[in-house]
Each structure stands twice: as structure tokens, then as C-alpha cells.
Amino acid sequence: MNKDKRRQILERLREANPNPTTELEYTSPFELLISVILSAQATDVSVNKATAKLYPVANTPEAIQALGVDGLKSYIKTIGLYNAKAENIIKTCAILLEKHNGEVPENRAALEALPGVGRKTANVVLNTAFDWPTIAVDTHIFRVANRTGFAPGKDVNEVEEKLLRHVPAEFKLDVHHWLILHGRYTCIARKPRCGSCLIEDLCEYKQKTEPEE
């Protein structure tokens, strides 16, 4: 895919959604961090349902740590992998209190040192909470980048590296939200909705689907 086509894709996505953001509901960097940890292999909808009950009760490292692992589990047991996530979140709260004065660090290495936080989670927090031009590659972005030909790669790291190289600076802050939403609602896994796709004519996917009757 050439540079002009990529720019046209980004311009159309921006025009359709000028101020994109995560669908996770949060009011602080800490709430965002916890929600992103919870969202691994789970839907944003399921996370929001759980945190709507959790955050009014506990939305600081001190308060969540005070719940303990079992107390936290009672709020998040509807989310996949909740046992491991509860353990990681309690450990993360302890580290935030011990090393970062209870604040979420605006630092990639410090974020990735937290239990349950990998590169993708760190990228989401840095981008969404702190406005860094990072690009978190999840399954949706990986699929869209490969399927459209925008930034094909054999793994998430290669796709991230290509996106960072090919996306002009003016689009970097928002591109991961546009691509996630595009993958979640239009360029879906089983059968992409090509007929209702605003970038269909620019996409290089060979097996375009017909619009549904």
C-alpha cells in the first residue's frame, strides 16, 4: 500500500470520527489502567459492567488493595481470567503505592514492570491517559492492518513497528482508536462488512464481501 492511499484512509477515518477514544469507562489514569488489565481477552462491555460496581466502592490503589484478592474477585468474577487478574491487580496496587506514590507512572518501563501489564496495555495507558503517540496493537488492529494491507506483519510487534513508521505524526495520537473501532464494528473477524465500509475502495483485501440484503 502506498503513502497516498494510507493518508486517504486516515483522513476518512478522522472525518468520520474526529475525537475517538476508548470504549472503556474511566475517570482517572488509575481507573483506565485497571480497566485495561481487566480487558485482556474480555470485551469492553463486560469490563464496564464490572467496573460500574467496583469503582464507586474502590477506585484508588489503597481502596482496591484494601478489598484484597477475594474482595476484588467478587466484583470482577463475570470477566474472563478473573482469578489471575485479581492477583495481578492487587500486586500492581502494592507496587504503585510502594514505588510511585499511588500514581500511575507516565513511563513505559515502569508500566511494563507492573503485574498484568504488557506492551499493549502500557501503550493504551500512555496514549489514552497521557496523550503519547503510541499505537497499541490488539487483535482488531492486527487484523485490520494485515487485511487492508495498511501495515501487514507476522506478529503484533511487526505491525506496531510498521504503523509507527507509516502513520504521519498528525494521525498517531488517534490511529489506534480508529483501527480498533473499525475492526470491532466493520472489519470484523468472520465476515467483514465491506459493503458498509468507508475505506472499501482503498482497502487491498482480495476477498471483499458483498453487502447484505
N, CA, C and O of each residue as an XYZ file, in Angstrom:
852
protein
N       0.855     -1.192      0.000
C       0.000      0.000      0.000
C       0.893      1.244      0.000
O       1.863      1.320      0.753
N       0.556      2.214     -0.849
C       1.409      3.395     -0.929
C       1.002      4.479      0.082
O      -0.047      4.408      0.723
N       1.869      5.468      0.193
C       1.711      6.537      1.189
C       0.414      7.328      0.979
O      -0.276      7.664      1.942
N       0.089      7.623     -0.285
C      -1.117      8.417     -0.574
C      -2.380      7.697     -0.143
O      -3.302      8.303      0.403
N      -2.411      6.394     -0.395
C      -3.600      5.610     -0.038
C      -3.755      5.546      1.485
O      -4.860      5.659      2.015
N      -2.634      5.365      2.171
C      -2.693      5.348      3.646
C      -3.236      6.677      4.174
O      -4.075      6.701      5.075
N      -2.753      7.772      3.609
C      -3.213      9.086      4.067
C      -4.710      9.250      3.828
O      -5.420      9.773      4.686
N      -5.188      8.811      2.681
C      -6.624      8.913      2.385
C      -7.444      8.112      3.394
O      -8.488      8.572      3.858
N      -6.965      6.906      3.731
C      -7.658      6.083      4.727
C      -7.741      6.826      6.060
O      -8.808      6.899      6.671
N      -6.632      7.365      6.497
C      -6.600      8.063      7.785
C      -7.470      9.316      7.761
O      -8.132      9.632      8.750
N      -7.471     10.018      6.655
C      -8.295     11.228      6.561
C      -9.781     10.887      6.634
O     -10.559     11.608      7.259
N     -10.171      9.789      5.993
C     -11.589      9.382      6.043
C     -11.977      8.946      7.455
O     -13.051      9.299      7.943
N     -11.110      8.187      8.104
C     -11.409      7.751      9.469
C     -11.511      8.949     10.402
O     -12.369      8.983     11.284
N     -10.636      9.931     10.209
C     -10.672     11.137     11.049
C     -11.944     11.950     10.791
O     -12.568     12.463     11.720
N     -12.311     12.056      9.527
C     -13.514     12.823      9.196
C     -14.754     12.186      9.814
O     -15.650     12.887     10.286
N     -14.802     10.853      9.809
C     -15.967     10.140     10.357
C     -15.995     10.182     11.880
O     -17.066     10.109     12.482
N     -14.813     10.301     12.513
C     -14.737     10.253     13.980
C     -13.568     11.130     14.438
O     -12.480     10.625     14.714
N     -13.799     12.452     14.519
C     -12.696     13.382     14.777
C     -12.057     13.255     16.166
O     -10.883     13.582     16.340
N     -12.820     12.786     17.144
C     -12.291     12.702     18.515
C     -12.505     11.312     19.104
O     -13.285     11.149     20.043
N     -11.823     10.318     18.562
C     -12.057      8.950     19.043
C     -11.434      8.720     20.415
O     -10.459      9.373     20.786
N     -12.006      7.792     21.152
C     -11.390      7.411     22.422
C     -11.766      5.968     22.728
O     -12.530      5.341     21.995
N     -11.224      5.459     23.812
C     -11.527      4.089     24.207
C     -12.997      3.952     24.596
O     -13.632      4.920     25.016
N     -13.529      2.740     24.451
C     -14.896      2.475     24.909
C     -14.915      2.021     26.372
O     -15.985      1.792     26.937
N     -13.747      1.891     26.977
C     -13.684      1.627     28.413
C     -14.072      2.895     29.167
O     -13.689      4.000     28.782
N     -14.826      2.726     30.234
C     -15.284      3.878     31.010
C     -14.355      4.085     32.209
O     -14.140      3.177     33.012
N     -13.811      5.296     32.309
C     -12.854      5.580     33.380
C     -12.851      7.073     33.661
O     -13.278      7.870     32.826
N     -12.366      7.451     34.846
C     -12.291      8.882     35.183
C     -10.906      9.293     35.645
O     -10.699     10.454     35.997
N      -9.945      8.365     35.654
C      -8.578      8.692     36.080
C      -7.613      7.727     35.408
O      -8.029      6.665     34.945
N      -6.331      8.077     35.345
C      -5.356      7.123     34.793
C      -5.367      5.780     35.523
O      -5.175      4.735     34.901
N      -5.591      5.805     36.839
C      -5.615      4.539     37.584
C      -6.808      3.682     37.151
O      -6.650      2.485     36.911
N      -7.982      4.274     37.049
C      -9.149      3.510     36.593
C      -8.904      2.950     35.185
O      -9.256      1.806     34.897
N      -8.305      3.757     34.320
C      -8.009      3.266     32.972
C      -7.058      2.076     33.027
O      -7.280      1.073     32.350
N      -6.011      2.180     33.821
C      -5.043      1.079     33.950
C      -5.739     -0.205     34.382
O      -5.530     -1.256     33.776
N      -6.560     -0.132     35.418
C      -7.252     -1.323     35.921
C      -8.202     -1.872     34.853
O      -8.275     -3.084     34.651
N      -8.921     -0.993     34.178
C      -9.854     -1.446     33.136
C      -9.119     -2.125     31.984
O      -9.602     -3.116     31.436
N      -7.962     -1.599     31.619
C      -7.211     -2.213     30.513
C      -6.673     -3.586     30.931
O      -6.696     -4.530     30.141
N      -6.195     -3.693     32.161
C      -5.761     -5.015     32.661
C      -6.934     -6.002     32.607
O      -6.771     -7.149     32.192
N      -8.100     -5.548     33.026
C      -9.286     -6.420     33.025
C      -9.741     -6.793     31.614
O     -10.369     -7.832     31.413
N      -9.420     -5.933     30.636
C      -9.966     -6.129     29.287
C      -9.235     -7.186     28.464
O      -9.686     -7.537     27.374
N      -8.109     -7.700     28.970
C      -7.390     -8.730     28.225
C      -8.289     -9.946     28.022
O      -8.802    -10.516     28.985
N      -8.474    -10.339     26.759
C      -9.341    -11.475     26.411
C     -10.752    -11.341     27.000
O     -11.384    -12.328     27.377
N     -11.221    -10.097     27.066
C     -12.595     -9.824     27.522
C     -13.106     -8.616     26.743
O     -12.315     -7.860     26.179
N     -14.397     -8.436     26.713
C     -14.956     -7.300     25.973
C     -14.991     -6.061     26.850
O     -15.079     -6.150     28.074
N     -14.921     -4.901     26.203
C     -15.035     -3.644     26.946
C     -16.386     -3.564     27.654
O     -16.481     -3.023     28.756
N     -17.416     -4.093     27.031
C     -18.759     -4.065     27.631
C     -18.756     -4.806     28.965
O     -19.293     -4.309     29.955
N     -18.150     -5.999     28.992
C     -18.133     -6.789     30.233
C     -17.296     -6.089     31.308
O     -17.639     -6.133     32.489
N     -16.210     -5.451     30.904
C     -15.374     -4.723     31.860
C     -16.142     -3.534     32.437
O     -16.128     -3.308     33.647
N     -16.806     -2.781     31.571
C     -17.559     -1.605     32.044
C     -18.663     -1.994     33.027
O     -18.920     -1.272     33.990
N     -19.317     -3.135     32.785
C     -20.371     -3.589     33.711
C     -19.788     -3.870     35.097
O     -20.383     -3.524     36.117
N     -18.618     -4.502     35.111
C     -17.995     -4.834     36.399
C     -17.477     -3.581     37.100
O     -17.684     -3.409     38.301
N     -16.806     -2.706     36.351
C     -16.216     -1.529     36.998
C     -17.267     -0.501     37.415
O     -17.007      0.334     38.281
N     -18.451     -0.559     36.803
C     -19.538      0.332     37.232
C     -19.929      0.044     38.679
O     -20.431      0.923     39.380
N     -19.694     -1.200     39.125
C     -19.961     -1.558     40.526
C     -18.710     -1.404     41.397
O     -18.792     -1.041     42.570
N     -17.547     -1.691     40.790
C     -16.296     -1.644     41.560
C     -15.854     -0.215     41.862
O     -15.555      0.096     43.015
N     -15.805      0.662     40.861
C     -15.181      1.971     41.053
C     -15.894      2.886     42.058
O     -15.217      3.659     42.736
N     -17.217      2.835     42.184
C     -17.838      3.653     43.233
C     -17.414      3.218     44.643
O     -17.471      4.000     45.591
N     -16.994      1.968     44.758
C     -16.568      1.434     46.061
C     -15.055      1.580     46.245
O     -14.579      1.923     47.328
N     -14.308      1.313     45.165
C     -12.839      1.345     45.252
C     -12.258      1.753     43.906
O     -12.357      1.007     42.931
N     -11.651      2.938     43.851
C     -11.056      3.387     42.589
C      -9.686      4.034     42.799
O      -9.253      4.873     42.009
N      -9.015      3.628     43.875
C      -7.634      4.056     44.134
C      -6.830      2.810     44.499
O      -7.408      1.793     44.884
N      -5.500      2.880     44.381
C      -4.703      1.715     44.780
C      -4.951      1.294     46.224
O      -5.020      0.104     46.531
N      -5.086      2.294     47.117
C      -5.328      1.966     48.538
C      -6.644      1.217     48.715
O      -6.709      0.209     49.418
N      -7.692      1.723     48.068
C      -9.026      1.141     48.263
C      -9.127     -0.262     47.657
O      -9.735     -1.157     48.245
N      -8.530     -0.443     46.485
C      -8.593     -1.780     45.872
C      -7.724     -2.758     46.653
O      -8.102     -3.914     46.845
N      -6.562     -2.297     47.101
C      -5.714     -3.176     47.914
C      -6.437     -3.589     49.193
O      -6.290     -4.720     49.657
N      -7.212     -2.680     49.757
C      -7.953     -2.982     50.988
C      -9.025     -4.051     50.764
O      -9.379     -4.780     51.690
N      -9.535     -4.142     49.545
C     -10.519     -5.194     49.241
C      -9.900     -6.579     49.365
O     -10.565     -7.540     49.751
N      -8.594     -6.668     49.026
C      -7.943     -7.968     48.997
C      -8.335     -8.742     47.743
O      -9.260     -8.365     47.023
N      -7.621     -9.818     47.502
C      -7.870    -10.608     46.282
C      -9.297    -11.116     46.244
O      -9.973    -10.973     45.225
N      -9.769    -11.703     47.324
C     -11.122    -12.279     47.320
C     -12.192    -11.198     47.210
O     -13.201    -11.383     46.529
N     -11.973    -10.088     47.872
C     -12.938     -8.992     47.771
C     -13.021     -8.447     46.356
O     -14.107     -8.151     45.859
N     -11.861     -8.316     45.706
C     -11.842     -7.832     44.324
C     -12.522     -8.829     43.398
O     -13.264     -8.437     42.498
N     -12.272    -10.113     43.615
C     -12.876    -11.145     42.761
C     -14.402    -11.045     42.746
O     -15.033    -11.309     41.723
N     -14.986    -10.668     43.867
C     -16.454    -10.615     43.922
C     -17.013     -9.579     42.944
O     -18.158     -9.686     42.505
N     -16.199     -8.580     42.608
C     -16.642     -7.555     41.653
C     -16.346     -7.928     40.194
O     -17.048     -7.493     39.282
N     -15.310     -8.731     39.987
C     -14.865     -8.968     38.601
C     -15.071    -10.409     38.139
O     -14.552    -10.811     37.097
N     -15.827    -11.181     38.913
C     -15.944    -12.605     38.578
C     -16.702    -12.887     37.279
O     -16.687    -14.017     36.791
N     -17.360    -11.877     36.719
C     -18.045    -12.057     35.433
C     -17.087    -11.901     34.244
O     -17.473    -12.133     33.099
N     -15.841    -11.508     34.522
C     -14.850    -11.265     33.466
C     -13.933    -12.474     33.338
O     -13.545    -13.074     34.340
N     -13.593    -12.828     32.121
C     -12.695    -13.963     31.887
C     -11.358    -13.797     32.592
O     -10.850    -12.683     32.725
N     -10.791    -14.913     33.043
C      -9.484    -14.945     33.715
C      -9.452    -14.095     34.988
O      -8.413    -13.547     35.356
N     -10.614    -13.994     35.656
C     -10.704    -13.055     36.782
C      -9.800    -13.430     37.952
O      -9.359    -12.548     38.688
N      -9.513    -14.723     38.141
C      -8.646    -15.114     39.259
C      -7.251    -14.528     39.103
O      -6.718    -13.904     40.021
N      -6.664    -14.737     37.921
C      -5.312    -14.220     37.661
C      -5.310    -12.693     37.651
O      -4.376    -12.064     38.148
N      -6.358    -12.103     37.083
C      -6.428    -10.642     37.017
C      -6.525    -10.026     38.412
O      -5.916     -8.989     38.674
N      -7.284    -10.656     39.307
C      -7.402    -10.145     40.682
C      -6.041    -10.164     41.375
O      -5.658     -9.194     42.029
N      -5.309    -11.275     41.229
C      -3.972    -11.375     41.832
C      -3.054    -10.282     41.288
O      -2.354     -9.614     42.048
N      -3.063    -10.105     39.960
C      -2.185     -9.105     39.342
C      -2.541     -7.685     39.779
O      -1.658     -6.868     40.044
N      -3.837     -7.400     39.852
C      -4.262     -6.037     40.211
C      -3.874     -5.702     41.649
O      -3.426     -4.589     41.923
N      -4.039     -6.642     42.560
C      -3.649     -6.390     43.959
C      -2.136     -6.156     44.043
O      -1.687     -5.265     44.764
N      -1.347     -6.956     43.305
C       0.117     -6.751     43.296
C       0.474     -5.406     42.668
O       1.366     -4.706     43.149
N      -0.222     -5.052     41.600
C       0.018     -3.766     40.930
C      -0.269     -2.604     41.878
O       0.498     -1.643     41.939
N      -1.369     -2.695     42.612
C      -1.698     -1.627     43.580
C      -0.598     -1.479     44.625
O      -0.246     -0.364     45.012
N      -0.062     -2.599     45.075
C       1.015     -2.550     46.080
C       2.248     -1.848     45.519
O       2.873     -1.044     46.210
N       2.604     -2.151     44.260
C       3.777     -1.523     43.630
C       3.539     -0.032     43.419
O       4.436      0.780     43.650
N       2.335      0.332     42.980
C       2.031      1.755     42.782
C       2.169      2.526     44.089
O       2.683      3.645     44.099
N       1.716      1.940     45.182
C       1.814      2.609     46.487
C       3.265      2.669     46.981
O       3.706      3.669     47.548
N       3.982      1.581     46.752
C       5.350      1.473     47.280
C       6.352      2.317     46.476
O       7.242      2.953     47.040
N       6.181      2.305     45.129
C       7.224      2.913     44.279
C       6.795      4.204     43.579
O       7.646      4.973     43.132
N       5.491      4.449     43.480
C       5.039      5.569     42.651
C       4.048      6.500     43.377
O       3.275      7.212     42.737
N       4.084      6.482     44.699
C       3.195      7.356     45.493
C       1.719      7.191     45.131
O       0.937      8.137     45.221
N       1.354      5.983     44.722
C      -0.043      5.717     44.394
C      -0.481      6.242     43.038
O      -1.658      6.161     42.688
N       0.474      6.786     42.265
C       0.142      7.342     40.949
C       0.530      6.367     39.844
O       1.441      5.556     40.011
N      -0.169      6.451     38.711
C       0.201      5.657     37.540
C       1.396      6.341     36.877
O       1.301      7.513     36.512
N       2.520      5.638     36.711
C       3.707      6.286     36.143
C       3.550      6.548     34.648
O       3.046      5.705     33.906
N       3.990      7.728     34.219
C       3.982      8.056     32.790
C       5.329      7.634     32.210
O       6.127      8.457     31.762
N       5.549      6.329     32.237
C       6.847      5.779     31.867
C       6.651      4.335     31.401
O       6.100      3.512     32.131
N       7.098      4.037     30.198
C       6.839      2.704     29.647
C       7.454      1.588     30.482
O       6.780      0.607     30.798
N       8.710      1.728     30.837
C       9.375      0.655     31.588
C       8.699      0.427     32.942
O       8.521     -0.715     33.368
N       8.326      1.511     33.609
C       7.666      1.379     34.909
C       6.298      0.719     34.759
O       5.906     -0.094     35.596
N       5.573      1.064     33.702
C       4.272      0.439     33.465
C       4.427     -1.054     33.169
O       3.701     -1.882     33.719
N       5.376     -1.388     32.298
C       5.544     -2.792     31.914
C       6.077     -3.644     33.055
O       6.019     -4.872     32.992
N       6.597     -2.998     34.106
C       7.051     -3.745     35.287
C       5.896     -4.133     36.206
O       6.081     -4.906     37.146
N       4.702     -3.597     35.936
C       3.541     -3.917     36.779
C       2.944     -5.266     36.375
O       2.842     -5.560     35.184
N       2.546     -6.094     37.357
C       1.935     -7.385     37.040
C       0.666     -7.223     36.191
O      -0.193     -6.396     36.499
N       0.560     -8.013     35.132
C      -0.619     -7.940     34.270
C      -0.535     -6.871     33.205
O      -1.471     -6.696     32.424
N       0.596     -6.141     33.161
C       0.765     -5.071     32.169
C       1.864     -5.462     31.186
O       3.024     -5.616     31.568
N       1.491     -5.621     29.917
C       2.462     -5.868     28.870
C       2.598     -4.632     27.996
O       2.136     -3.549     28.357
N       3.227     -4.798     26.857
C       3.463     -3.662     25.965
C       2.154     -3.043     25.477
O       2.028     -1.821     25.404
N       1.179     -3.896     25.143
C      -0.088     -3.369     24.619
C      -0.804     -2.515     25.677
O      -1.266     -1.413     25.381
N      -0.890     -3.027     26.903
C      -1.553     -2.278     27.979
C      -0.817     -0.972     28.254
O      -1.443      0.073     28.433
N       0.518     -1.032     28.288
C       1.299      0.192     28.511
C       1.020      1.210     27.408
O       0.867      2.400     27.681
N       0.955      0.741     26.162
C       0.671      1.648     25.045
C      -0.698      2.315     25.192
O      -0.841      3.512     24.947
N      -1.695      1.535     25.592
C      -3.043      2.104     25.759
C      -3.027      3.191     26.826
O      -3.583      4.271     26.625
N      -2.396      2.910     27.949
C      -2.365      3.884     29.050
C      -1.593      5.137     28.642
O      -2.043      6.256     28.889
N      -0.440      4.949     28.023
C       0.367      6.108     27.608
C      -0.380      6.958     26.585
O      -0.324      8.187     26.622
N      -1.081      6.287     25.669
C      -1.804      7.020     24.628
C      -3.049      7.704     25.182
O      -3.257      8.897     24.960
N      -3.868      6.957     25.895
C      -5.198      7.443     26.273
C      -5.168      8.328     27.518
O      -5.913      9.304     27.604
N      -4.316      7.993     28.476
C      -4.250      8.799     29.707
C      -3.275      9.967     29.584
O      -3.483     11.024     30.180
N      -2.199      9.768     28.799
C      -1.126     10.766     28.783
C      -0.855     11.369     27.403
O       0.085     12.147     27.238
N      -1.679     11.009     26.412
C      -1.564     11.600     25.063
C      -0.230     11.331     24.380
O       0.273     12.179     23.643
N       0.340     10.164     24.621
C       1.532      9.785     23.865
C       1.097      9.256     22.491
O       0.041      8.631     22.387
N       1.887      9.493     21.438
C       1.533      8.978     20.115
C       1.936      7.510     19.944
O       2.620      7.147     18.987
N       1.503      6.687     20.882
C       1.802      5.250     20.823
C       0.661      4.523     20.124
O      -0.448      5.048     20.024
N       0.932      3.325     19.645
C      -0.088      2.543     18.942
C      -0.132      1.151     19.562
O       0.790      0.355     19.387
N      -1.201      0.867     20.281
C      -1.370     -0.443     20.901
C      -1.997     -1.395     19.884
O      -3.074     -1.119     19.355
N      -1.338     -2.494     19.614
C      -1.851     -3.434     18.612
C      -2.552     -4.597     19.309
O      -1.908     -5.449     19.922
N      -3.876     -4.619     19.205
C      -4.650     -5.750     19.721
C      -5.082     -6.623     18.540
O      -4.614     -6.426     17.418
N      -5.968     -7.583     18.787
C      -6.388     -8.491     17.708
C      -7.102     -7.742     16.594
O      -6.946     -8.088     15.423
N      -7.892     -6.712     16.941
C      -8.610     -5.948     15.915
C      -7.629     -5.195     15.015
O      -7.737     -5.245     13.790
N      -6.685     -4.506     15.623
C      -5.717     -3.728     14.838
C      -4.838     -4.652     14.009
O      -4.536     -4.351     12.854
N      -4.430     -5.765     14.585
C      -3.608     -6.736     13.849
C      -4.351     -7.210     12.594
O      -3.775     -7.302     11.510
N      -5.642     -7.507     12.767
C      -6.446     -7.977     11.625
C      -6.619     -6.881     10.570
O      -6.427     -7.128      9.379
N      -6.978     -5.683     11.004
C      -7.224     -4.590     10.054
C      -5.941     -4.226      9.306
O      -5.961     -4.026      8.091
N      -4.830     -4.142     10.034
C      -3.557     -3.767      9.411
C      -3.139     -4.779      8.343
O      -2.631     -4.408      7.285
N      -3.362     -6.067      8.639
C      -2.997     -7.112      7.680
C      -4.010     -7.232      6.550
O      -3.633     -7.324      5.382
N      -5.282     -7.230      6.890
C      -6.318     -7.466      5.883
C      -6.372     -6.343      4.845
O      -6.515     -6.599      3.649
N      -6.257     -5.116      5.306
C      -6.343     -3.988      4.374
C      -5.060     -3.786      3.585
O      -5.066     -3.172      2.518
N      -3.958     -4.308      4.117
C      -2.656     -4.061      3.511
C      -1.999     -2.795      4.035
O      -0.948     -2.390      3.539
N      -2.611     -2.164      5.041
C      -2.099     -0.888      5.567
C      -0.721     -1.062      6.217
O       0.190     -0.268      5.982
N      -0.581     -2.115      7.038
C       0.700     -2.357      7.729
C       0.808     -3.838      8.054
O       0.753     -4.222      9.222
N       0.963     -4.680      7.024
C       0.991     -6.120      7.274
C       2.221     -6.542      8.074
O       3.310     -5.994      7.908
N       2.018     -7.528      8.943
C       3.127     -8.046      9.740
C       2.779     -9.405     10.296
O       1.605     -9.740     10.452
N       3.801    -10.193     10.597
C       3.552    -11.566     11.058
C       3.199    -11.631     12.540
O       2.649    -12.631     13.002
N       3.513    -10.569     13.293
C       3.149    -10.545     14.710
C       2.845     -9.102     15.117
O       3.043     -8.169     14.338
N       2.363     -8.936     16.349
C       1.915     -7.602     16.781
C       3.061     -6.599     16.821
O       2.856     -5.416     16.548
N       4.252     -7.053     17.156
C       5.383     -6.126     17.218
C       5.735     -5.583     15.836
O       6.045     -4.402     15.682
N       5.684     -6.462     14.830
C       5.988     -6.014     13.469
C       4.921     -5.045     12.965
O       5.235     -4.050     12.312
N       3.657     -5.344     13.272
C       2.574     -4.437     12.863
C       2.726     -3.094     13.569
O       2.566     -2.048     12.939
N       3.032     -3.105     14.871
C       3.217     -1.848     15.597
C       4.355     -1.029     14.986
O       4.223      0.178     14.784
N       5.469     -1.697     14.695
C       6.636     -1.000     14.132
C       6.287     -0.372     12.778
O       6.691      0.754     12.490
N       5.533     -1.110     11.948
C       5.157     -0.574     10.630
C       4.165      0.579     10.762
O       4.264      1.566     10.033
N       3.216      0.465     11.680
C       2.268      1.558     11.881
C       2.994      2.825     12.341
O       2.720      3.920     11.850
N       3.914      2.664     13.282
C       4.661      3.827     13.768
C       5.473      4.468     12.637
O       5.669      5.683     12.607
N       5.939      3.626     11.708
C       6.742      4.148     10.598
C       5.870      4.814      9.533
O       6.250      5.839      8.967
N       4.698      4.230      9.263
C       3.895      4.671      8.115
C       2.830      5.712      8.444
O       2.378      6.429      7.551
N       2.421      5.806      9.705
C       1.356      6.756     10.060
C       1.964      8.138     10.294
O       2.827      8.285     11.159
N       1.533      9.154      9.543
C       2.065     10.510      9.750
C       1.771     11.015     11.165
O       0.795     10.608     11.795
N       2.628     11.902     11.644
C       2.552     12.378     13.030
C       1.177     12.919     13.399
O       0.726     12.727     14.528
N       0.507     13.589     12.475
C      -0.778     14.225     12.810
C      -1.874     13.217     13.146
O      -2.882     13.577     13.753
N      -1.685     11.951     12.752
C      -2.702     10.918     12.996
C      -2.317      9.961     14.128
O      -3.138      9.151     14.559
N      -1.078     10.047     14.609
C      -0.576      8.999     15.517
C      -1.339      8.911     16.831
O      -1.525      7.816     17.364
N      -1.781     10.039     17.358
C      -2.459     10.004     18.654
C      -3.766      9.223     18.589
O      -4.130      8.547     19.551
N      -4.474      9.308     17.468
C      -5.822      8.738     17.372
C      -5.909      7.429     16.593
O      -6.937      6.754     16.641
N      -4.848      7.061     15.878
C      -4.995      5.959     14.922
C      -5.360      4.639     15.592
O      -6.094      3.839     15.012
N      -4.863      4.398     16.801
C      -5.185      3.084     17.372
C      -6.663      2.990     17.746
O      -7.249      1.909     17.675
N      -7.265      4.097     18.140
C      -8.715      4.067     18.403
C      -9.507      3.863     17.102
O     -10.457      3.081     17.074
N      -9.123      4.556     16.042
C      -9.832      4.379     14.765
C      -9.760      2.932     14.291
O     -10.763      2.360     13.865
N      -8.564      2.342     14.369
C      -8.400      0.978     13.848
C      -9.110     -0.050     14.720
O      -9.674     -1.016     14.207
N      -9.086      0.151     16.039
C      -9.822     -0.767     16.926
C     -11.316     -0.715     16.606
O     -11.953     -1.755     16.434
N     -11.869      0.486     16.527
C     -13.309      0.623     16.258
C     -13.660      0.079     14.880
O     -14.715     -0.527     14.698
N     -12.777      0.296     13.911
C     -13.030     -0.219     12.569
C     -13.050     -1.753     12.583
O     -13.881     -2.386     11.930
N     -12.120     -2.328     13.340
C     -12.077     -3.791     13.436
C     -13.218     -4.366     14.255
O     -13.670     -5.484     14.007
N     -13.677     -3.607     15.222
C     -14.738     -4.089     16.113
C     -16.110     -4.060     15.440
O     -16.945     -4.929     15.689
N     -16.338     -3.062     14.592
C     -17.694     -2.873     14.059
C     -17.830     -3.039     12.543
O     -18.932     -3.291     12.056
N     -16.743     -2.903     11.794
C     -16.848     -3.001     10.335
C     -15.995     -4.136      9.780
O     -16.509     -5.046      9.129
N     -14.698     -4.079     10.038
C     -13.783     -5.104      9.504
C     -13.699     -6.261     10.500
O     -12.631     -6.593     11.014
N     -14.874     -6.866     10.754
C     -14.975     -7.886     11.801
C     -14.335     -9.204     11.356
O     -14.098     -9.416     10.167
N     -14.060    -10.075     12.311
C     -13.224    -11.242     12.050
C     -13.831    -12.203     11.036
O     -13.184    -12.543     10.045
N     -15.062    -12.644     11.268
C     -15.593    -13.727     10.436
C     -15.955    -13.283      9.037
O     -15.573    -13.917      8.054
N     -16.696    -12.189      8.952
C     -17.117    -11.710      7.638
C     -17.127    -10.186      7.652
O     -18.075     -9.572      8.142
N     -16.075     -9.577      7.114
C     -16.018     -8.111      7.144
C     -17.200     -7.490      6.416
O     -17.688     -8.021      5.418
N     -17.652     -6.347      6.941
C     -18.817     -5.674      6.346
C     -18.346     -4.698      5.260
O     -18.488     -3.482      5.387
N     -17.787     -5.267      4.198
C     -17.174     -4.445      3.150
C     -18.177     -3.483      2.517
O     -17.823     -2.358      2.164
N     -19.417     -3.922      2.375
C     -20.412     -3.089      1.710
C     -20.723     -1.800      2.444
O     -21.182     -0.833      1.836
N     -20.474     -1.776      3.761
C     -20.751     -0.559      4.527
C     -19.459      0.071      5.050
O     -19.480      0.826      6.022
N     -18.338     -0.240      4.402
C     -17.029      0.230      4.858
C     -16.641      1.515      4.143
O     -16.693      1.587      2.916
N     -16.252      2.526      4.907
C     -15.954      3.821      4.289
C     -14.590      3.863      3.604
O     -14.263      4.843      2.934
N     -13.787      2.800      3.767
C     -12.498      2.760      3.064
C     -12.407      1.569      2.104
O     -11.312      1.165      1.714
N     -13.562      1.012      1.727
C     -13.561     -0.205      0.897
C     -12.756     -0.022     -0.392
O     -12.011     -0.917     -0.790
N     -12.904      1.135     -1.042
C     -12.221      1.345     -2.326
C     -10.707      1.508     -2.170
O      -9.966      1.378     -3.144
N     -10.250      1.792     -0.954
C      -8.812      1.965     -0.707
C      -8.167      0.698     -0.144
O      -6.947      0.540     -0.194
N      -8.978     -0.184      0.383
C      -8.521     -1.417      1.020
C      -8.033     -2.408     -0.036
O      -8.611     -2.510     -1.118
N      -6.959     -3.138      0.294
C      -6.376     -4.080     -0.671
C      -6.738     -5.534     -0.374
O      -6.091     -6.455     -0.872
N      -7.770     -5.734      0.433
C      -8.238     -7.095      0.724
C      -8.812     -7.723     -0.538
O      -9.637     -7.123     -1.227
N      -8.364     -8.938     -0.830
C      -8.736     -9.577     -2.102
C     -10.132    -10.204     -2.092
O     -10.776    -10.316     -3.136
N     -10.596    -10.614     -0.903
C     -11.877    -11.348     -0.848
C     -12.974    -10.500     -0.254
O     -13.570    -10.858      0.761
N     -13.243     -9.366     -0.893
C     -14.272     -8.450     -0.390
C     -15.629     -9.153     -0.341
O     -15.944     -9.966     -1.210
N     -16.412     -8.842      0.657
C     -17.733     -9.449      0.798
C     -18.778     -8.558      0.143
O     -18.601     -7.347      0.012
N     -19.865     -9.188     -0.261
C     -20.973     -8.442     -0.846
C     -21.800     -7.824      0.269
O     -21.882     -8.382      1.363
N     -22.423     -6.654     -0.002
C     -23.292     -6.075      1.036
C     -24.462     -6.999      1.320
O     -24.988     -7.654      0.420
N     -24.862     -7.044      2.587
C     -26.003     -7.911      2.958
C     -27.301     -7.286      2.482
O     -27.484     -6.069      2.498
N     -28.199     -8.172      2.055
C     -29.509     -7.692      1.563
C     -30.335     -7.164      2.725
O     -31.464     -6.715      2.527
